Amino acid sequence: MKLIIPMAGRGTRVRPHSHTVPKPLLPVAGTMIVERIVETFNRTLDRDITEIVYILGPDFGEDIKQPLREMSELHSAKALFEVQAEALGTAHAVAMAKEHLDGEVIIAFADTIFDSKEQFDLGDADSVIWLKKVEDPSRFGVAVHEGDKITGFVEKPKEFISDLAIIGVYYFKDGNYFKKQIEWVLNNEMRGPGGEYFLTAALDKMIKDGKIFKTATVDEWLDCGTLPAWLETTGIITEKEFKGVDESKYPGSKIIPPVYIGEGVKIENSTVGPKVSIENDTVIKNSKVENSIIRDHASLEDVDTSGSTIGAHTSLKNVKGKVDVGDHSNLDIN
């Protein structure tokens, strides 16, 4: 089975961090967002993923492709790449993978992290759509249903018709048939809000063609699309996965759970936590850090911060208060 992951967007709402790293490659407690999606499928699907097709932006080079190859190989899948030169909506993004749309296909947009305690039984449905009940359905594409049967899809409804949001994960038994529906949407200029081509138009046509849709629900659906959302999701995952910490490794320091501390991290005379994620080979001295993300190879000295996101290979000194600092930065406030 093939997994298609559109990730061509620039992630403008998580800048400055997306200037150097595409949003799906940003870490959440030590694991890239996109890898958490792959891990969830490997754990919850009733069949194996053998190929992963990444749809990238036109300026994504080998520095982006190589970690995706390595991650895919780690999960026993082959990595393939296609390019979306212009952002024209979800259907347009999937259309860039048309050469790979055959056989069984799963599509997952790498904007969110989702999880389920149960395995997903794909059965013999023509399509399975993953859904989550939400408070404000006007922000999402939603599924209209009668009991367990999906009867239609609406993109960002202005009036309430359903509170079951489509989380951006779809299964199709016949990828070639689905490809034809995507081509129909594009060829007939079936544009939705913002002038974009949405998958919901193709899904609606499939229902009219008599295709059987099955629903799958998730226990957890966590957003990573903005800096506050990335920070909040990291805190939730850190708490969920916390397994304890040996405070004696960090001289003169107090570690307040939950935290994620990567390999090679040095902490001296500092208070760290709660809800702090520190990536590999970072150094923290004489500081107080809480509710923050600190990426790899960073250096913090005499810092007192909460609610911050700090990039890789970044140095902070004498900083007080909340900051969002990108990679390879140097901030010293005298």
TORKOL-4160 file (C-alpha; in steps of 0.2 Angstrom, whole numbers, padded with zeros to 4 digits, m for minus):
334
<pt num="1" X="0000" Y="0000" Z="0000"/>
<pt num="2" X="0006" Y="0018" Z="m0004"/>
<pt num="3" X="0006" Y="0033" Z="0008"/>
<pt num="4" X="0005" Y="0050" Z="m0001"/>
<pt num="5" X="0010" Y="0064" Z="0010"/>
<pt num="6" X="0008" Y="0082" Z="0003"/>
<pt num="7" X="0020" Y="0094" Z="0012"/>
<pt num="8" X="0024" Y="0107" Z="m0001"/>
<pt num="9" X="0018" Y="0122" Z="0010"/>
<pt num="10" X="0030" Y="0134" Z="0017"/>
<pt num="11" X="0023" Y="0134" Z="0035"/>
<pt num="12" X="0022" Y="0153" Z="0036"/>
<pt num="13" X="0013" Y="0152" Z="0053"/>
<pt num="14" X="0027" Y="0143" Z="0061"/>
<pt num="15" X="0040" Y="0155" Z="0056"/>
<pt num="16" X="0054" Y="0158" Z="0060"/>
<pt num="17" X="0057" Y="0140" Z="0061"/>
<pt num="18" X="0050" Y="0135" Z="0044"/>
<pt num="19" X="0063" Y="0147" Z="0035"/>
<pt num="20" X="0076" Y="0133" Z="0036"/>
<pt num="21" X="0065" Y="0117" Z="0040"/>
<pt num="22" X="0048" Y="0112" Z="0032"/>
<pt num="23" X="0035" Y="0111" Z="0045"/>
<pt num="24" X="0032" Y="0092" Z="0044"/>
<pt num="25" X="0051" Y="0090" Z="0048"/>
<pt num="26" X="0050" Y="0100" Z="0064"/>
<pt num="27" X="0051" Y="0089" Z="0080"/>
<pt num="28" X="0038" Y="0085" Z="0093"/>
<pt num="29" X="0047" Y="0078" Z="0108"/>
<pt num="30" X="0061" Y="0071" Z="0098"/>
<pt num="31" X="0052" Y="0064" Z="0083"/>
<pt num="32" X="0047" Y="0074" Z="0067"/>
<pt num="33" X="0029" Y="0078" Z="0064"/>
<pt num="34" X="0029" Y="0067" Z="0048"/>
<pt num="35" X="0037" Y="0053" Z="0056"/>
<pt num="36" X="0024" Y="0052" Z="0070"/>
<pt num="37" X="0011" Y="0051" Z="0056"/>
<pt num="38" X="0020" Y="0036" Z="0049"/>
<pt num="39" X="0022" Y="0028" Z="0066"/>
<pt num="40" X="0004" Y="0029" Z="0069"/>
<pt num="41" X="m0001" Y="0021" Z="0053"/>
<pt num="42" X="0012" Y="0007" Z="0056"/>
<pt num="43" X="0004" Y="0004" Z="0073"/>
<pt num="44" X="m0014" Y="0005" Z="0068"/>
<pt num="45" X="m0017" Y="m0001" Z="0050"/>
<pt num="46" X="m0021" Y="m0019" Z="0046"/>
<pt num="47" X="m0009" Y="m0019" Z="0031"/>
<pt num="48" X="0009" Y="m0013" Z="0027"/>
<pt num="49" X="0014" Y="0003" Z="0019"/>
<pt num="50" X="0028" Y="m0001" Z="0006"/>
<pt num="51" X="0030" Y="0016" Z="m0002"/>
<pt num="52" X="0029" Y="0034" Z="0004"/>
<pt num="53" X="0027" Y="0048" Z="m0009"/>
<pt num="54" X="0031" Y="0065" Z="m0002"/>
<pt num="55" X="0025" Y="0080" Z="m0012"/>
<pt num="56" X="0037" Y="0094" Z="m0009"/>
<pt num="57" X="0039" Y="0112" Z="m0014"/>
<pt num="58" X="0049" Y="0117" Z="m0029"/>
<pt num="59" X="0064" Y="0123" Z="m0018"/>
<pt num="60" X="0065" Y="0108" Z="m0006"/>
<pt num="61" X="0082" Y="0100" Z="m0010"/>
<pt num="62" X="0093" Y="0085" Z="m0004"/>
<pt num="63" X="0094" Y="0092" Z="0014"/>
<pt num="64" X="0075" Y="0089" Z="0015"/>
<pt num="65" X="0074" Y="0073" Z="0005"/>
<pt num="66" X="0088" Y="0063" Z="0014"/>
<pt num="67" X="0081" Y="0063" Z="0031"/>
<pt num="68" X="0064" Y="0058" Z="0023"/>
<pt num="69" X="0073" Y="0044" Z="0014"/>
<pt num="70" X="0081" Y="0038" Z="0030"/>
<pt num="71" X="0065" Y="0039" Z="0040"/>
<pt num="72" X="0056" Y="0029" Z="0027"/>
<pt num="73" X="0069" Y="0016" Z="0026"/>
<pt num="74" X="0068" Y="0014" Z="0045"/>
<pt num="75" X="0050" Y="0010" Z="0043"/>
<pt num="76" X="0053" Y="m0002" Z="0029"/>
<pt num="77" X="0046" Y="0009" Z="0016"/>
<pt num="78" X="0053" Y="0016" Z="0000"/>
<pt num="79" X="0053" Y="0035" Z="m0002"/>
<pt num="80" X="0048" Y="0044" Z="m0018"/>
<pt num="81" X="0046" Y="0062" Z="m0022"/>
<pt num="82" X="0035" Y="0073" Z="m0032"/>
<pt num="83" X="0034" Y="0092" Z="m0033"/>
<pt num="84" X="0019" Y="0104" Z="m0031"/>
<pt num="85" X="0026" Y="0120" Z="m0039"/>
<pt num="86" X="0010" Y="0131" Z="m0035"/>
<pt num="87" X="m0001" Y="0129" Z="m0019"/>
<pt num="88" X="m0019" Y="0127" Z="m0027"/>
<pt num="89" X="m0027" Y="0117" Z="m0014"/>
<pt num="90" X="m0028" Y="0099" Z="m0007"/>
<pt num="91" X="m0035" Y="0091" Z="m0023"/>
<pt num="92" X="m0021" Y="0099" Z="m0033"/>
<pt num="93" X="m0008" Y="0093" Z="m0021"/>
<pt num="94" X="m0013" Y="0075" Z="m0023"/>
<pt num="95" X="m0014" Y="0077" Z="m0041"/>
<pt num="96" X="0005" Y="0079" Z="m0041"/>
<pt num="97" X="0006" Y="0061" Z="m0036"/>
<pt num="98" X="m0004" Y="0055" Z="m0051"/>
<pt num="99" X="0009" Y="0043" Z="m0057"/>
<pt num="100" X="0008" Y="0034" Z="m0040"/>
<pt num="101" X="m0011" Y="0033" Z="m0038"/>
<pt num="102" X="m0014" Y="0015" Z="m0041"/>
<pt num="103" X="m0019" Y="0001" Z="m0030"/>
<pt num="104" X="m0023" Y="0004" Z="m0012"/>
<pt num="105" X="m0018" Y="0022" Z="m0007"/>
<pt num="106" X="m0018" Y="0032" Z="0009"/>
<pt num="107" X="m0017" Y="0051" Z="0009"/>
<pt num="108" X="m0011" Y="0060" Z="0025"/>
<pt num="109" X="m0008" Y="0079" Z="0026"/>
<pt num="110" X="0006" Y="0083" Z="0037"/>
<pt num="111" X="m0002" Y="0097" Z="0047"/>
<pt num="112" X="m0008" Y="0088" Z="0062"/>
<pt num="113" X="m0003" Y="0073" Z="0073"/>
<pt num="114" X="m0017" Y="0060" Z="0076"/>
<pt num="115" X="m0018" Y="0044" Z="0087"/>
<pt num="116" X="m0029" Y="0030" Z="0091"/>
<pt num="117" X="m0028" Y="0016" Z="0103"/>
<pt num="118" X="m0038" Y="0004" Z="0092"/>
<pt num="119" X="m0033" Y="m0003" Z="0075"/>
<pt num="120" X="m0041" Y="0003" Z="0059"/>
<pt num="121" X="m0050" Y="m0010" Z="0050"/>
<pt num="122" X="m0051" Y="m0005" Z="0032"/>
<pt num="123" X="m0061" Y="m0019" Z="0027"/>
<pt num="124" X="m0068" Y="m0019" Z="0009"/>
<pt num="125" X="m0074" Y="m0001" Z="0009"/>
<pt num="126" X="m0071" Y="0010" Z="m0007"/>
<pt num="127" X="m0064" Y="0023" Z="0005"/>
<pt num="128" X="m0061" Y="0027" Z="0023"/>
<pt num="129" X="m0061" Y="0045" Z="0030"/>
<pt num="130" X="m0054" Y="0049" Z="0047"/>
<pt num="131" X="m0065" Y="0060" Z="0057"/>
<pt num="132" X="m0065" Y="0070" Z="0074"/>
<pt num="133" X="m0079" Y="0079" Z="0082"/>
<pt num="134" X="m0075" Y="0097" Z="0084"/>
<pt num="135" X="m0083" Y="0113" Z="0092"/>
<pt num="136" X="m0081" Y="0124" Z="0077"/>
<pt num="137" X="m0084" Y="0115" Z="0061"/>
<pt num="138" X="m0084" Y="0131" Z="0051"/>
<pt num="139" X="m0064" Y="0130" Z="0051"/>
<pt num="140" X="m0064" Y="0112" Z="0043"/>
<pt num="141" X="m0071" Y="0101" Z="0029"/>
<pt num="142" X="m0084" Y="0091" Z="0037"/>
<pt num="143" X="m0093" Y="0075" Z="0033"/>
<pt num="144" X="m0112" Y="0075" Z="0032"/>
<pt num="145" X="m0119" Y="0058" Z="0038"/>
<pt num="146" X="m0135" Y="0048" Z="0042"/>
<pt num="147" X="m0130" Y="0036" Z="0056"/>
<pt num="148" X="m0114" Y="0028" Z="0051"/>
<pt num="149" X="m0116" Y="0032" Z="0032"/>
<pt num="150" X="m0107" Y="0047" Z="0025"/>
<pt num="151" X="m0119" Y="0056" Z="0013"/>
<pt num="152" X="m0109" Y="0071" Z="0008"/>
<pt num="153" X="m0094" Y="0083" Z="0011"/>
<pt num="154" X="m0094" Y="0102" Z="0014"/>
<pt num="155" X="m0079" Y="0112" Z="0014"/>
<pt num="156" X="m0079" Y="0125" Z="0029"/>
<pt num="157" X="m0098" Y="0126" Z="0031"/>
<pt num="158" X="m0105" Y="0143" Z="0035"/>
<pt num="159" X="m0120" Y="0136" Z="0043"/>
<pt num="160" X="m0120" Y="0120" Z="0055"/>
<pt num="161" X="m0123" Y="0104" Z="0046"/>
<pt num="162" X="m0110" Y="0092" Z="0054"/>
<pt num="163" X="m0097" Y="0093" Z="0068"/>
<pt num="164" X="m0087" Y="0078" Z="0061"/>
<pt num="165" X="m0072" Y="0086" Z="0054"/>
<pt num="166" X="m0061" Y="0078" Z="0041"/>
<pt num="167" X="m0044" Y="0077" Z="0049"/>
<pt num="168" X="m0034" Y="0076" Z="0032"/>
<pt num="169" X="m0032" Y="0057" Z="0032"/>
<pt num="170" X="m0040" Y="0046" Z="0018"/>
<pt num="171" X="m0040" Y="0028" Z="0011"/>
<pt num="172" X="m0044" Y="0023" Z="m0006"/>
<pt num="173" X="m0046" Y="0005" Z="m0012"/>
<pt num="174" X="m0044" Y="0009" Z="m0030"/>
<pt num="175" X="m0031" Y="0023" Z="m0032"/>
<pt num="176" X="m0033" Y="0023" Z="m0051"/>
<pt num="177" X="m0052" Y="0027" Z="m0050"/>
<pt num="178" X="m0048" Y="0040" Z="m0037"/>
<pt num="179" X="m0035" Y="0048" Z="m0048"/>
<pt num="180" X="m0049" Y="0050" Z="m0062"/>
<pt num="181" X="m0060" Y="0059" Z="m0049"/>
<pt num="182" X="m0046" Y="0071" Z="m0045"/>
<pt num="183" X="m0043" Y="0075" Z="m0063"/>
<pt num="184" X="m0062" Y="0078" Z="m0065"/>
<pt num="185" X="m0061" Y="0091" Z="m0052"/>
<pt num="186" X="m0046" Y="0100" Z="m0060"/>
<pt num="187" X="m0052" Y="0099" Z="m0078"/>
<pt num="188" X="m0069" Y="0106" Z="m0073"/>
<pt num="189" X="m0062" Y="0120" Z="m0063"/>
<pt num="190" X="m0072" Y="0114" Z="m0047"/>
<pt num="191" X="m0064" Y="0127" Z="m0036"/>
<pt num="192" X="m0069" Y="0130" Z="m0018"/>
<pt num="193" X="m0066" Y="0144" Z="m0005"/>
<pt num="194" X="m0051" Y="0154" Z="m0010"/>
<pt num="195" X="m0051" Y="0148" Z="m0028"/>
<pt num="196" X="m0043" Y="0131" Z="m0023"/>
<pt num="197" X="m0047" Y="0114" Z="m0028"/>
<pt num="198" X="m0052" Y="0103" Z="m0013"/>
<pt num="199" X="m0053" Y="0084" Z="m0011"/>
<pt num="200" X="m0071" Y="0086" Z="m0004"/>
<pt num="201" X="m0077" Y="0089" Z="m0022"/>
<pt num="202" X="m0069" Y="0073" Z="m0028"/>
<pt num="203" X="m0076" Y="0064" Z="m0013"/>
<pt num="204" X="m0094" Y="0070" Z="m0016"/>
<pt num="205" X="m0093" Y="0064" Z="m0034"/>
<pt num="206" X="m0088" Y="0047" Z="m0028"/>
<pt num="207" X="m0103" Y="0046" Z="m0017"/>
<pt num="208" X="m0114" Y="0051" Z="m0031"/>
<pt num="209" X="m0106" Y="0037" Z="m0041"/>
<pt num="210" X="m0112" Y="0025" Z="m0027"/>
<pt num="211" X="m0095" Y="0022" Z="m0019"/>
<pt num="212" X="m0096" Y="0015" Z="m0001"/>
<pt num="213" X="m0088" Y="0026" Z="0012"/>
<pt num="214" X="m0083" Y="0020" Z="0029"/>
<pt num="215" X="m0078" Y="0032" Z="0044"/>
<pt num="216" X="m0063" Y="0030" Z="0056"/>
<pt num="217" X="m0062" Y="0041" Z="0072"/>
<pt num="218" X="m0046" Y="0045" Z="0081"/>
<pt num="219" X="m0044" Y="0048" Z="0100"/>
<pt num="220" X="m0032" Y="0062" Z="0098"/>
<pt num="221" X="m0030" Y="0076" Z="0084"/>
<pt num="222" X="m0017" Y="0088" Z="0088"/>
<pt num="223" X="m0013" Y="0104" Z="0078"/>
<pt num="224" X="0005" Y="0109" Z="0074"/>
<pt num="225" X="0001" Y="0123" Z="0061"/>
<pt num="226" X="0005" Y="0138" Z="0072"/>
<pt num="227" X="0019" Y="0142" Z="0085"/>
<pt num="228" X="0006" Y="0141" Z="0099"/>
<pt num="229" X="m0001" Y="0125" Z="0092"/>
<pt num="230" X="0016" Y="0117" Z="0090"/>
<pt num="231" X="0020" Y="0122" Z="0108"/>
<pt num="232" X="0004" Y="0116" Z="0115"/>
<pt num="233" X="0005" Y="0099" Z="0105"/>
<pt num="234" X="0023" Y="0097" Z="0111"/>
<pt num="235" X="0018" Y="0099" Z="0129"/>
<pt num="236" X="0003" Y="0086" Z="0127"/>
<pt num="237" X="0015" Y="0073" Z="0119"/>
<pt num="238" X="0029" Y="0076" Z="0131"/>
<pt num="239" X="0016" Y="0073" Z="0146"/>
<pt num="240" X="0009" Y="0058" Z="0137"/>
<pt num="241" X="0026" Y="0050" Z="0133"/>
<pt num="242" X="0036" Y="0055" Z="0149"/>
<pt num="243" X="0044" Y="0040" Z="0157"/>
<pt num="244" X="0055" Y="0048" Z="0171"/>
<pt num="245" X="0071" Y="0057" Z="0171"/>
<pt num="246" X="0088" Y="0055" Z="0181"/>
<pt num="247" X="0090" Y="0072" Z="0189"/>
<pt num="248" X="0108" Y="0067" Z="0195"/>
<pt num="249" X="0114" Y="0068" Z="0177"/>
<pt num="250" X="0112" Y="0087" Z="0178"/>
<pt num="251" X="0122" Y="0095" Z="0192"/>
<pt num="252" X="0114" Y="0108" Z="0202"/>
<pt num="253" X="0098" Y="0107" Z="0192"/>
<pt num="254" X="0080" Y="0104" Z="0196"/>
<pt num="255" X="0070" Y="0095" Z="0182"/>
<pt num="256" X="0051" Y="0097" Z="0184"/>
<pt num="257" X="0041" Y="0084" Z="0174"/>
<pt num="258" X="0035" Y="0081" Z="0161"/>
<pt num="259" X="0050" Y="0085" Z="0150"/>
<pt num="260" X="0058" Y="0078" Z="0135"/>
<pt num="261" X="0077" Y="0078" Z="0135"/>
<pt num="262" X="0087" Y="0072" Z="0120"/>
<pt num="263" X="0104" Y="0063" Z="0119"/>
<pt num="264" X="0119" Y="0073" Z="0124"/>
<pt num="265" X="0110" Y="0087" Z="0132"/>
<pt num="266" X="0120" Y="0096" Z="0146"/>
<pt num="267" X="0110" Y="0105" Z="0160"/>
<pt num="268" X="0120" Y="0114" Z="0174"/>
<pt num="269" X="0113" Y="0125" Z="0188"/>
<pt num="270" X="0096" Y="0127" Z="0180"/>
<pt num="271" X="0078" Y="0123" Z="0183"/>
<pt num="272" X="0069" Y="0115" Z="0168"/>
<pt num="273" X="0051" Y="0111" Z="0166"/>
<pt num="274" X="0037" Y="0107" Z="0166"/>
<pt num="275" X="0032" Y="0104" Z="0147"/>
<pt num="276" X="0049" Y="0107" Z="0140"/>
<pt num="277" X="0056" Y="0098" Z="0125"/>
<pt num="278" X="0075" Y="0099" Z="0123"/>
<pt num="279" X="0083" Y="0091" Z="0107"/>
<pt num="280" X="0100" Y="0083" Z="0106"/>
<pt num="281" X="0116" Y="0091" Z="0111"/>
<pt num="282" X="0109" Y="0107" Z="0118"/>
<pt num="283" X="0118" Y="0115" Z="0133"/>
<pt num="284" X="0108" Y="0125" Z="0146"/>
<pt num="285" X="0117" Y="0134" Z="0160"/>
<pt num="286" X="0111" Y="0145" Z="0175"/>
<pt num="287" X="0094" Y="0146" Z="0167"/>
<pt num="288" X="0075" Y="0144" Z="0171"/>
<pt num="289" X="0065" Y="0136" Z="0156"/>
<pt num="290" X="0047" Y="0131" Z="0156"/>
<pt num="291" X="0034" Y="0127" Z="0143"/>
<pt num="292" X="0046" Y="0129" Z="0129"/>
<pt num="293" X="0054" Y="0120" Z="0114"/>
<pt num="294" X="0073" Y="0120" Z="0112"/>
<pt num="295" X="0079" Y="0112" Z="0096"/>
<pt num="296" X="0096" Y="0103" Z="0094"/>
<pt num="297" X="0113" Y="0111" Z="0097"/>
<pt num="298" X="0106" Y="0126" Z="0105"/>
<pt num="299" X="0115" Y="0135" Z="0119"/>
<pt num="300" X="0106" Y="0144" Z="0133"/>
<pt num="301" X="0115" Y="0154" Z="0147"/>
<pt num="302" X="0107" Y="0165" Z="0160"/>
<pt num="303" X="0090" Y="0163" Z="0152"/>
<pt num="304" X="0073" Y="0164" Z="0161"/>
<pt num="305" X="0060" Y="0160" Z="0148"/>
<pt num="306" X="0042" Y="0152" Z="0147"/>
<pt num="307" X="0032" Y="0149" Z="0131"/>
<pt num="308" X="0047" Y="0150" Z="0119"/>
<pt num="309" X="0052" Y="0141" Z="0103"/>
<pt num="310" X="0071" Y="0141" Z="0101"/>
<pt num="311" X="0079" Y="0135" Z="0084"/>
<pt num="312" X="0094" Y="0123" Z="0081"/>
<pt num="313" X="0112" Y="0129" Z="0083"/>
<pt num="314" X="0105" Y="0145" Z="0092"/>
<pt num="315" X="0114" Y="0154" Z="0106"/>
<pt num="316" X="0104" Y="0164" Z="0119"/>
<pt num="317" X="0112" Y="0174" Z="0133"/>
<pt num="318" X="0105" Y="0185" Z="0146"/>
<pt num="319" X="0088" Y="0183" Z="0139"/>
<pt num="320" X="0072" Y="0186" Z="0150"/>
<pt num="321" X="0054" Y="0183" Z="0144"/>
<pt num="322" X="0046" Y="0174" Z="0129"/>
<pt num="323" X="0055" Y="0173" Z="0112"/>
<pt num="324" X="0053" Y="0164" Z="0096"/>
<pt num="325" X="0071" Y="0163" Z="0088"/>
<pt num="326" X="0075" Y="0153" Z="0072"/>
<pt num="327" X="0090" Y="0142" Z="0068"/>
<pt num="328" X="0108" Y="0148" Z="0068"/>
<pt num="329" X="0104" Y="0164" Z="0078"/>
<pt num="330" X="0114" Y="0173" Z="0091"/>
<pt num="331" X="0104" Y="0183" Z="0104"/>
<pt num="332" X="0114" Y="0191" Z="0119"/>
<pt num="333" X="0105" Y="0205" Z="0129"/>
<pt num="334" X="0117" Y="0215" Z="0140"/>
